[in-house]
Amino acid sequence: MTINPRTPTPLRWLARETKWQIRLYLRDRAATFFTFVFPPLVLLFWSRQPGQDVLSAAALVAALALAMASYAGLAMGIASAREVGLLKRLRSTPLPMVVHIVARVVASALLGTLALGLTLGLGAFGLGLSLSLSGLAGLLPGLVLGFAALGSWGLVVGSLVRTANAASYLVNATLFPLFLLSAAAQRGMLPDWAAALTPLLPLQNLALLIQTALKGDGMLLHPLFILLCWAALGAVVAARRLSRPL
């Protein structure tokens, strides 16, 4: 009698791979620190500055926390997998490449949401930030588009470089300047030409959506549209890059 082992369904494969990707991420001390510890430390320091509004600071740092898991996490994860030849070996296994990539994206989304929640929780319990259920529910559209925009470009960066170190350099050269530009724009410290560019930056628009949702001011269409444009363009480029052998 021949026994045919049951082939896992795509959803079961996805669940297993997502769980494994989360475990791998949490084993990386540097990634864990910069995702879950670094943003709250930035918020504690920045909120103590004279004239700084806690809500605007918490919104921008929460956006940074999501970006650390989505943009930075996916970029360095894909680059590291390329460096050790994991993506090439996966093509000879039963696990579909698309399931592996989607599992990385889902894991980053879950970890980024947790990091964002921890940052906002610190703002609420340690800095007097006012949170409500309606405000937290209003975060959903901005978080989905914000993650899509940042995560898709994280996949692009990971597909462009061949080593984790190179991905780290490129992430640092792009993410932290975006954060500093957005922070300077909040305090009116930018020249006019630079201030005119900040409404086009994904991190700034995500922070604005978080801020308005927590204030209960409704949903702003312009930041949603900007994030949608970044997400659509990033998804197209990432799909073309990842469809080729890496």
C-alpha positions in Angstrom: 0.0 0.0 0.0 1.3 3.4 -1.0 0.9 6.3 1.5 0.7 9.7 -0.1 1.6 12.5 2.4 -0.9 15.3 2.4 0.4 18.3 0.5 0.0 21.5 2.6 -2.5 24.0 1.4 -1.1 27.5 0.4 -2.7 29.0 3.5 -1.0 26.4 5.8 2.3 27.0 4.0 1.8 30.7 4.5 1.0 30.3 8.2 4.0 28.1 8.8 6.4 30.4 6.9 5.0 33.5 8.6 5.6 32.0 12.0 9.1 31.0 11.0 9.9 34.5 9.6 8.7 36.1 12.9 10.9 33.8 14.9 13.9 34.6 12.7 13.3 38.4 13.0 13.0 38.2 16.8 16.3 36.2 17.0 18.1 39.1 15.3 19.1 41.4 18.3 19.8 44.4 16.1 16.5 44.2 14.3 14.6 43.7 17.5 16.3 46.7 19.1 15.7 49.1 16.3 12.1 48.0 15.8 10.9 47.7 19.4 13.4 49.7 21.6 14.8 52.5 19.5 11.5 54.2 18.6 10.3 54.5 22.2 13.7 55.8 23.2 13.5 58.4 20.4 10.0 59.4 21.6 11.1 59.7 25.2 14.0 62.0 24.2 12.1 64.0 21.6 9.0 64.6 23.7 11.1 66.3 26.4 12.3 69.0 24.0 10.9 72.5 24.7 7.8 73.3 22.7 7.4 69.8 21.4 3.8 68.5 21.1 3.4 64.9 22.4 0.8 64.0 19.8 2.8 65.1 16.7 6.0 63.5 18.2 4.3 60.2 18.9 2.7 60.1 15.5 6.0 60.5 13.7 7.9 58.1 15.9 5.1 55.5 15.5 5.4 55.9 11.7 9.2 55.3 12.2 8.5 52.2 14.2 6.3 50.8 11.4 9.0 51.7 8.8 11.7 49.9 10.8 9.7 46.6 10.4 8.4 47.2 6.9 10.9 49.1 5.0 14.1 48.3 6.8 13.1 44.7 7.9 12.0 43.6 4.4 15.0 45.3 2.7 17.6 43.7 4.9 15.7 40.4 5.1 15.5 39.9 1.3 19.1 41.1 0.9 20.4 38.7 3.5 18.5 35.8 1.8 20.1 36.7 -1.5 23.5 36.9 0.1 23.4 33.3 1.4 21.7 31.9 -1.7 18.4 31.1 0.1 16.1 32.5 -2.7 17.9 30.4 -5.3 17.6 27.3 -3.2 13.9 27.9 -2.6 13.2 27.6 -6.3 14.1 23.9 -6.1 11.8 23.2 -3.1 8.0 22.7 -3.0 7.5 26.0 -1.2 6.3 28.5 -3.8 8.5 31.7 -4.0 5.4 33.9 -3.8 4.4 32.2 -0.5 7.8 32.9 0.9 7.7 36.6 -0.1 4.1 37.0 1.2 5.0 35.4 4.5 7.9 37.9 4.9 5.4 40.7 4.2 2.8 39.4 6.6 5.4 38.9 9.4 6.7 42.4 8.9 3.1 43.8 9.0 2.4 42.0 12.3 5.8 43.1 13.9 5.4 46.6 12.6 1.9 46.9 14.1 3.2 45.6 17.4 6.1 48.1 17.3 3.7 51.0 16.5 1.3 49.9 19.3 4.2 49.8 21.8 5.2 53.3 20.8 1.7 54.7 21.1 1.3 52.8 24.4 4.4 54.5 25.8 3.0 57.8 24.7 -0.3 57.1 26.5 1.0 55.7 29.7 4.2 57.6 30.1 3.7 60.9 28.3 -0.1 61.6 28.7 -1.0 61.0 25.1 -4.8 60.6 24.8 -6.0 57.5 23.0 -9.5 56.3 22.2 -11.0 53.3 20.6 -12.5 55.4 17.8 -9.1 57.0 17.2 -7.3 53.7 17.1 -9.9 52.3 14.7 -9.3 55.3 12.5 -5.7 54.3 12.1 -6.5 51.3 9.9 -6.6 52.9 6.4 -3.5 54.9 7.0 -1.6 52.0 8.4 -2.5 49.7 5.6 -1.4 52.2 2.9 1.6 53.3 4.9 2.8 49.7 5.3 2.1 49.0 1.6 4.1 52.1 0.6 7.1 51.4 2.9 7.0 47.6 2.6 6.9 47.6 -1.2 10.0 49.8 -1.4 11.7 47.6 1.2 11.3 44.7 -1.2 12.7 46.9 -4.0 15.8 47.8 -1.9 16.3 44.2 -1.0 16.1 43.1 -4.6 18.6 45.7 -5.7 21.5 44.9 -3.4 23.3 41.6 -2.9 24.3 41.8 0.8 22.7 42.6 4.1 25.4 45.3 4.8 24.7 47.1 1.6 20.9 47.0 2.4 21.7 48.4 5.8 23.7 51.3 4.3 21.0 52.1 1.8 18.2 51.9 4.4 20.1 54.2 6.8 20.8 56.6 3.9 17.1 56.9 3.1 15.0 56.2 6.1 16.7 58.4 8.7 16.9 61.5 6.4 13.2 61.1 5.7 12.6 61.0 9.5 14.7 64.0 10.2 13.1 66.0 7.3 9.7 65.2 8.7 10.7 66.1 12.2 12.2 69.4 11.1 9.1 70.2 9.0 6.9 69.7 12.1 8.9 72.4 13.9 9.1 74.7 11.0 12.9 74.5 10.7 13.1 73.8 6.9 13.7 76.3 4.1 10.8 76.9 1.8 12.1 74.7 -1.0 12.5 71.7 1.4 9.2 72.4 3.2 7.5 72.1 -0.2 8.9 68.6 -0.6 7.8 67.1 2.7 4.1 66.7 1.7 5.3 64.2 -0.9 7.3 62.0 1.6 5.7 58.7 2.7 6.8 58.9 6.3 5.5 62.4 6.7 2.1 61.5 5.2 1.8 58.4 7.4 2.6 60.5 10.5 0.0 63.0 9.5 -2.7 60.3 9.1 -1.8 58.8 12.5 -2.0 62.3 14.1 -5.3 63.2 12.6 -6.8 59.7 13.4 -5.7 60.0 17.1 -7.2 63.5 17.3 -10.5 62.3 15.8 -10.4 64.7 13.0 -11.4 62.2 10.3 -9.4 61.0 7.4 -7.4 63.2 5.1 -7.5 62.3 1.4 -4.3 63.9 0.2 -2.0 61.8 2.5 -3.9 58.7 1.5 -3.5 59.5 -2.2 0.3 60.1 -1.8 0.7 56.8 0.1 -1.3 55.0 -2.5 0.9 56.4 -5.3 4.1 55.3 -3.4 2.5 51.8 -2.8 1.4 51.3 -6.4 4.8 52.3 -7.8 6.7 50.3 -5.3 4.5 47.2 -5.9 5.1 47.4 -9.7 8.9 47.7 -9.3 9.1 45.0 -6.6 7.0 42.6 -8.7 9.2 43.0 -11.7 12.4 42.7 -9.6 11.2 39.6 -7.6 9.9 37.8 -10.7 13.5 37.4 -11.9 16.0 34.9 -10.4 17.8 36.7 -7.6 
